[in-house]
């Protein structure tokens, strides 16, 4: 199984970005690139070459679903799993996300002390 090292995290809320960065870097030991918009993710993904992408769904201008599709269109998701992070975790939405090709969804609000473990479990499940 490949090792998870680099995570591209796309989140428009500054507070959540900062808490997530601490959780993923300090607790999880990952190298994290933070993006505050879908466009910034599109501009940064190739140079960062992430192993995994965490993507907020509800963002202004370009939401997470549109960002996901644009990342797909530019070939940035070839072999790169995407986990959505959202408060919208109704079963029909979860099914739609999985049909799109998203590997899993982490509900918000999340526990900063356990989110890196949850990401690691999802990563392992993707590579079984």
N, C-alpha and C positions, 0 to 999 in steps of 0.2 A: 504494500500500500504506500502510495506517495505521502510524503510528510506535508502537513499544513504549516506554512510559515507566514505567508503574505496575504493579508486581508484588505480588500478595498471596501471601505465602509461609507455609504452614501446616506446622509441624514441632514435635513435642513435645519433642525433645531440645535442651536449651539450648545445648550446644556446637555442634551442627550449625547451629542457628539463627544463632548469632553468626558462624560461619565463612561461612555462606551470605550473610548480610547484608553482610559485608565484600566478598565476591566479587561480589555483584550490584551493590552501590552503588559501591564504590571502583574495581573493575575494569570493570564493565559500564556504570556511570553511570545505573543505574535508580533510581527512587524505590521503596522497598520498605516494605511494612507487614508486620510479623511477627505471626503468631498462633501461640500455643502449643497450641491445641486446635481441634477442629472447631467447637465451639460459639462460640468467639471469632471464628472466620472467619465463621460465619453472622451474628453480631452486627455485624461490621465491614464486610462486603463492600459493602453499599449506600452507606455514607458514604465509603468509600475509592474506589469505582468503578474497580477494576483493569482494565488492558488484558489481563492474563494471570494465571492462578493456578497456583502450584506447590504441590502437595499431597502430603504424606507419606502413605503407605498405612497403615503400622502405628503406630497411636496408641491410647492407652488411652481408655476411655469411648466415644468415637465415632471409629471408624477412618476412613481416607481415603475408602473406598468409600461408607460411609454419609454422610459429609460431602458428597461429590460429589453423591449423590442428593438430599440436602436442599437443597443450593445450586441444583440443577436445579428442585426443587419450588417454591422461592421466586422463580424466574425470574432468579437472579443470574448464570446462565451464558449468557444470550442474547447471542451474539456474543463471548463471553469464552472463549478456549481454556484447557484445563486440561492440565497436564503432571503426571503422577504421578512421585514420587521414591520408589524402593523397592529393596531388595536382592532382592526376588522378581521375577526377570525371566525366568522359564521361558516358553517359547513359548505354552503354553496360557493362561497368565495374561495375557501381552501381548495375545493375541487377544481375551480377555474384556474387558480394559480398553478396547481400541479399539472393540469392539462397544457398550460403554457410552457412547462419545462422547469419550473421552480422546484428545487429539491425539498424544501420545507419552509415553514413559517414559524418565526419566533414571535409570540404575542407581546405586545406592549401593554402596560409597563413590564419590563423584565427586571430580574434581580441581577445587579451588576456583579455580585459575588459568584454567581453560577452561570452567567451567560457564556463565558469562555468554555466551560465544560459542556454546555448544550451545543455550542458550535462544534466542538471536538466530536461529540457523539454523532451529530448529523454528518460530519465529514467521514467518520468511520463507516457509517451506514451507506454512504455514497460509494464507498470503495470496497465493499464486501464482495 
